[in-house]
């Protein structure tokens, strides 16, 4: 049974469970290695490896040899909230990454 049918047929979530309170449809974030301000911690843990790969050159070939995503430079991912997941479209850009902190020097 597809997951969406399971959720519709059985009340696993608490009564009145609202959509994700952390993110809104249409929000745009830019990132490379660090979680953007205002981004959900749990969602970041679920997608950061794809963000990092796209930000560091995984743009010439589709992910997983083309049998997952057909378009190079893009990934479709979701957070790990099973009752109200947020789906993310990740895309590489031509923007240069900037370090917004002072690295530790040994």
N, C-alpha and C positions, 0 to 999 in steps of 0.2 A: 504494500500500500504506500503510495507517495506520502512523504512527510506532511505536506499541507493538508491532506485528507485526515491523517491521524489527529492533527491539531484541531481541525474543524469538528471531528466526530467525538472527541473526548476533551473534557475540561481539565487539562493538566495545569494550566496557569491559574494563579490566584484570581478570584472574582474581581472583575474590573481592571485586569492587567492592561496598562496603557502601552502604546508603542514606546520604543526606546526613548528615554528622556535625555539622552546625551547628544544625539545627532538629529539633524533635520534634513529632509529631502532637498537636494539641490546645493548643499554646502560644498565648497571647494577648498581643499587643503593642498599645500605644496610641502613635500618632504623628500629627504634622501636617506639619512641615517637616524634621525631623531624624530620622536613623536611631535607633531605640530601642536601648538598651543590650542587648547579647547577640544582636542581629539580624545575619544574614550580610550582609557588604558587597556581594557580587555580587547577592544576591536583592534588596537594597534598590535597587540601580541599575536593576533590571528593573521595580520596582513603584512607585517613589517618586512619579512624576508622578500616578498614580491616587490615592495616599494624599493628596497635597497637594490635588488637586482636590476630593476628598470632604471634607477637613478645612476647605476654604474655600468651601463653598457649592454644590458640584455634587451636590445632593441632590434637586432638584425634578423633574428629567427623567432618564430612563435614559441611560447613556453611549451615544454614537454614534447618537443619534436613535432608540433603541429597537431597533435591528437587531443588537445585540450582547448586551446585558443587558436583561432586561425589567423589573427592579425598580429604582426610583430609590434612590440612596444606597448602592449596592452595586457591586462589581466583582469579577470572578474573574480572577486573574492567576497567573503562574508565574515562577519564577526561570529563568535561562538555562542551567542545567545540563542538557544534552540527554540524558544517560544516567541521571540520577536527579533529575529536576525535582521541586521542591516547589510545590504548588498553594496559593494563598492566597485566602481569601474576605475581601475588604475591605468594611467597613461603616462608614458615618458614625454617629457617636454624638452625644448631646446634651452630652457633656463639654466644658468650656471648655479651650481650648488654653492652656498656660502656658509661658512662656519660662524655661528653666532655666539660663540663662547671662546674663552681663552684656554687653549690646550695646556695641559700640565707638561712642564718641561723638567726633565731629569738632569 
